[in-house]
Amino acid sequence: MKKRKAAVAAPISTYKDSHNSALIQADTQKVRKAIVLELLKGGMQATAMALNVMIGANDARRWMTEVRRRTKDYIVRTYPLWDRRVVYRLEKIRQDHNLFSGQEDTHHE
């Protein structure tokens, strides 16, 4: 009798790499990475394979680790797919709410 592994629910179950699988037209890899970073900041979602195709490299997961460390206003979110791929997306950090804002202080008086 085989034991079943628990299924991981993927919020993006119908993701296709073909949506983002074209090489970005730029002269250098550095420029392509800058363009892809701006696309991610604009709401694009991509797997490591799609990022590799767009950038023209084979180190997208390492590059996303670098993006996590260097990007201050965004958080890198990852979502697992059913086939063990991961979708990367950037989410802007909301800075309008904090514990010590005057607006929240007036509600508790």
RAPE-V416477 format. One record per backbone hydrogen bond with DSSP energy under -0.5 kcal/mol. CO is the residue of the C=O (numbers start at 0). NH is the residue of the N-H. If there is no record, write none. Layout:
co:CO nh:NH
co:CO nh:NH
This chain:
co:6 nh:8
co:8 nh:10
co:11 nh:14
co:15 nh:18
co:16 nh:19
co:17 nh:20
co:23 nh:25
co:27 nh:31
co:28 nh:32
co:29 nh:33
co:30 nh:34
co:31 nh:35
co:32 nh:36
co:33 nh:37
co:34 nh:38
co:35 nh:39
co:36 nh:40
co:37 nh:41
co:38 nh:43
co:39 nh:42
co:39 nh:89
co:45 nh:87
co:46 nh:50
co:47 nh:51
co:48 nh:52
co:49 nh:53
co:50 nh:54
co:51 nh:55
co:51 nh:56
co:53 nh:23
co:58 nh:62
co:59 nh:63
co:60 nh:64
co:61 nh:65
co:62 nh:66
co:63 nh:67
co:64 nh:68
co:65 nh:69
co:66 nh:70
co:69 nh:71
co:72 nh:92
co:74 nh:76
co:74 nh:90
co:76 nh:88
co:78 nh:86
co:80 nh:83
co:84 nh:80
co:85 nh:47
co:86 nh:78
co:87 nh:45
co:88 nh:76
co:90 nh:74
co:91 nh:93
co:97 nh:100
co:100 nh:104
co:101 nh:105
co:102 nh:106
co:103 nh:107
co:104 nh:107
co:105 nh:108
